Amino acid sequence: MNKQDLELLLLKTVFCCMASDQTIDAAEIAHIQERGKDMKLFGDLDQKQELKRMEGELNAQGYGFFRHYFAELAVAGLDRDQELIVLGAAIDMVEANEEVEYAEIKFVKLIRSELKVTDEEILGAHPGSAEYLKQDIVSNVYKDRLISQFFSDESFPVLKIPNFGEEQA
């Protein structure tokens, strides 16, 4: 996957992780801004514009937005290092607001289920990620059932992104 496509996939990954609990708070937005500045995680993407676009798509598609994300991830053709970056970004986003809910952990496990990287490689790159590797997903049938449980209701609440691009208090 080329660099720009990876950066967009990373931003979509953190957006999905942020929105998976049906709320987007200012701490999560501040976290994205920090990662964008400090680590250049999203390259030269216009993060504000892309997040607003994703916000509109999520609000229009509801849970279909997440289903599309998983389908996109499944065919992304990521190499081992790119998979580790995507998973690391997901874990980092879930832990951004220090209120990690099990639903968010399950969401990261769904992301992990689309990757080929091994648990050992993940632990080597992200030593504190053992909680996200505990076996919940054992087969494609179970994964489909877990996705169905996660996206059990077609109505997803309309979400608003707090002020992006402005320093958070």
Buried (B, 14 or more C-beta within 10 A) or exposed (E): BEEEEBBBBBBBBBBBBBBBBEEBBBBBBBBBBEBBEEEEBBBEBEBBEBBEEBBEBBBEEBBBBBEBBBEBBEEBEBEEEBBBBBBBBBBBBBBBBEEBEEEBBBBBBBBBBBBEBEBEBBEEBBEEBEEBBEEBBEEEEEBEEBBEEBBEEEEBEEEEBEEBEEEBE
